[in-house]
Every structure is written in C-alpha cells, then in structure tokens.
Amino acid sequence: MHESPPSTPHDNATRNHLYIVGISMVAALGGFLFGFDSGVINGTVDALNRAFHSSNLGSGFNVASLLLGCAVGAFLAGTLADKFGRRSVLIVTSVFFIWGSWGAGIAHGSLEFILYRVMGGLAVGAASIVCPAYISEIAPSAIRGRLSSLQQLAIVLGLFFAFLSNYLFAGAAGRAGNPFWFGFQAWQWMFWAEIIPSAAFFLGLLFIPESPRFSNLSASTSFFITAKFCGERPDFQRATRFGRMSSAVRSTSARPLWRLRWWTNWDASRF
C-alpha cells in the first residue's frame, strides 16, 4: 500500500485558512441580517400606513424604530461580549433577529410593530459591533484585512436581497398591501423572509468556536484554538508561554471591548 505523503506546513495553513474563512462567513451573516433588516422596511411603508391607519408621526416611528434599538444594542454589545463571550452574544442576537422579523409580520398595530422593530434593532446594533470584532479576533494577521471586509460586503448584500425580495413579493401580489400566500399580505411575507437567513445564522453559530480573545477561556483552551486557526501543531512548551500572555489578557477583561487593543495583533509565529 502506498502511504500518502505527509502534509506540509503550507497544506496545513491552506486548510486552516479555509476553516477560518468558513467561520468568518458564518459571523458575516450577522452583517447580512444587518443590511436586510435595515432595508426591508422600504417596501412596506405604504402598506403599513394602510394596515395600521398610521398618522405621519406614527409612520415615522414605524420606520425609525429600528434605529432606536440599534443604538441600545450597539451600546451594550461590547460589554456583554466581554462578560458572556462573543459567540454567546451572537447566538442571542440571531434569536432576536428571528423573533423581531416574525413579530413585525404578525403585528396588528403600530405600537406592537414598533416593539418588534426595536427588538430587531437590538440585534442589528449587536451584530454591527460583535461580528466584525469576532472576525478580527480569529483571523491571522496575513488575511485579517480581507476577512474583516466580509462584514461590509455582507451588509451590502443584505440590503440588495431585501430590496429584491420586496420587489418579488410586491410584484407577485400586485402591491405590498395585497393578500398573498395563505391570506397574509405581501408586506408580512417581506418581513418573514428574514427568518430564513436568521435561522441559518443561528444554526451556523452552534458549530463555530468561541473567539480565543474571550478572557474567560482557560489558557490551554485558548492556546489550542489559536494554534488551530494559525495552522500550527500545538505543543505544551508554547502553551506554557501562551498561558502567561493569557493571564495578562484576562487582567484587562473589565475594560470595554471597544477600548481594547486587538489581542490578535500579536504574531503567532513568535511562539
């Protein structure tokens, strides 16, 4: 029998780069939902005004309520991510995306609709902070800039698909306020369309690891995750040296995420 040739460091690095790209694409789904949730309201304004008999003031709150939640979500996300972990916060964020999009479609009045849109805004604000931070923290320095740009690309794609789905639903029904599938109006389906990528985001997050920057990880666990990302074969001598760095990192855990220098700026090859 012919033995397969041993893998080279270049092969290991290539496989691990693909692994990191896959993880980053899962995290970038948060950016996609950011764009989708921000754009989907554009095709529903007239239908919402007729369905809820909204005044100009009510219509304005229907549209702008997402931004209220977004501000709060962005303000709190960094602190929560430092305390509970980036992945945990993103999982809760995905649930808020699902809940907010479903609730916006079943709302029977402006107040109920605004509450669900604020909930979606919390998810948008959290995703705008934690998703790019997570990608930056898992990415090796050689490809960090390219992977970080996935978030921006995903936001634009989310906006595009929101407008596209609005166009398709409105075109199929005649207009956004007309009945469509199962007697529900087209504008409701416009919001419910977001449940599909939101569910994909939730499921994907169940299979990705926590960011190695998260200070509550043990030194050994954090080291082996980082070694996996960097395409290296972990050894315990390096893990010991990494443990000393991890202790220093944990000492900064009380500082907000946005004030920290990115831990991933260090070069793993030094170890």
Buried (B, 14 or more C-beta within 10 A) or exposed (E): EEEEEEEEEEEBBEEBBEBBBEBBBBBBBBBBBBBBBBBBBEBBBEBBBEBBEBEEEBBEBBBEBBBBBBBBBBEBBBBBBBBBBBBBBBBBBBBBBBBBBBBBBEBEEBEBBBBBBBBBBBBBBBBBBBBBBBBBBBBBBEEBEEBBEBBEEBBEBBBBBBBEBBEBBBEEBEBBBBEBEEEBBBBBBBBBBBBEBBEBBBEBBEEBBBBBBBBEBEBBBBBBBBBBBBBBEBEEEBBEBBBEBBEEBBEEEEEEBEEBEBBBEBEBEEB
